[in-house]
Amino acid sequence: MSDFKDDLIKKLDEGIGRWKRETLPKSLKRFPERKNRFTTLSGIEVNHFYTPLDIRDFDYFKKLGLPGEYPFTRGIHSTMYRGRLWTMRMFSGYGTAEDTNKRLKFLVEHGETGLSLAFDYPTLLGIDSDDPLAHGEVGVTGVAVDTLKDMEIIFDGIDLGEVTTNMTINPPAPILYSMYLAVAEKQGVSMDRIGGTTQNDPLKEFIAQKSYIFPPEAAVKIAMDLVEYSVRHTPRWNPISISGYHIREAGSTAVQELAFTLADGIAYVRHLIDRGLDVDSFAYRLSFFFDSHINFFEEIAKFRAARRMWAKIMKEWFNAKKERSLWMRFHTQTAGVSLTAQQPYNNIVRTAIEALAAVLGGTQSLHTNALDEPFRVPSEFAAKIALRTQQIIAYETGVADVVDPLAGSYFVEWLTDKMEEEAWRYIERIERMGGMVEAVRKGYPQKELTEASYRFQREVEEGIRKIVGVNIFVEEDDEEVRNVPLLDIDPNEVEARQKERLKKVRESRDNSRVEAALKNLRSGARKGENIVPYILEAVKAYASEGEIMNVLKEVYGVWTEPIIY
């Protein structure tokens, strides 16, 4: 069924035919088109313009609907930003716990409405700061967290009953989550008041970020332990953020990001149902995380398609009954890979455009990258500009006053349909392989990302894809680079301070209590039990992250990625 009348379609068909024969040739003779491919970053070819002919089978209520109603293409809330603006959640964390506590308070003082923690690479990999493998990396790309003591300092003076906190952590997610619970308990905040998110998405680690530790099946089991525990004990917490962001940053197209993220989500839902959980008991706590790249309309279409597809999956594949179970709630971050070290102040413009796309696409929370991120962790100067970018969009542009303002655009609706169509092809292929865990074992998404990344890089080097300051409008003497005020971090000093604190914690804690907690964890893990209660017990005894992870490695093993040709 089409919402367009036959006589309109006929007139358009005739009119476009005449336009191609008469109007277009005259224009091309005077103004030849630029010699480049007119495609999105996913390689989708883009026409001169769009009309109802391009969406002739468009069914308004099937494809679009009304805001806050199935299929949620226009947004999960009927009023969207007219009722409540998106959460402005800047990625924070560097150096020691004291450094990060200072940065969190700085951003809150300047209008941030949600906290977001970045951890250093040793923390992401579950090793302590005094591990030889951690040397040179402590506190560099995020904050170093070894024990509950670090988490106590990070949130010193911050009421965990009044803020929500996103934590970008994956294999050790149950440990950092348990630390957060323990800090809240010390503050007198009950579990039912704690709000926030743990990324806790193991499959995307194998596909993209590569900070995996355990084999795929064990990694998913541990992640689902956290989801199950959280649903039962911390009802305001999002225990998993199914992340397309890292998939995109690793070189995927927008279509691949969309497809692989949803395929990961499907795998997690199946695992939880296999545990005996009713889909409506946990689906409303699942959240997502997407990249907002520089190809403006493609990103908007991606977000709209994602909501529509997820609603269909939950309703038709998993028979979810509650409306909230059909919602796709997602956080967005502007594209780190779109930032350039060349002419870095251009990054402010890129970030603003990407943030606007996220808002027009209906995100629930947003992180805007800072102009200096190609070099290191953002300075206060750069972080504040990134935050002000969101605030200007929210309070000055008027784009937050109308729900899904681009709905009905022939191009946007066509591109939304196209993104969905291409993403379904990937998902169907993954389903034929036996699902995402099996696809990861076979290296299918990894191979797709590698090929997409190579194609893009080749197009940049050949000048097919234009990047200002990189392969067009290049400046040999880039004065901007020399003048960017960068955050000064002394990694040797940070590492020394962190190792000293860890040493003091180990000397002052009750080590018999630590040993007993680790023994209980080992036993519970071997029996296949939910390990979160055991981890919480160990964390409260001030066991270190590395000590806890070593027990889990002993039980579950360590994953070595197979070589894929």
Beta strands, then each sheet from edge to edge (+ up, - down):
strand 1: 87-92
strand 2: 114-117
strand 3: 164-167
strand 4: 195-198
strand 5: 237-238
strand 6: 240-243
strand 7: 286-292
strand 8: 330-334
strand 9: 365-367
sheet 1: 5+ 4+ 3+ 2+ 1+ 9+ 8+ 7+ 6+
end
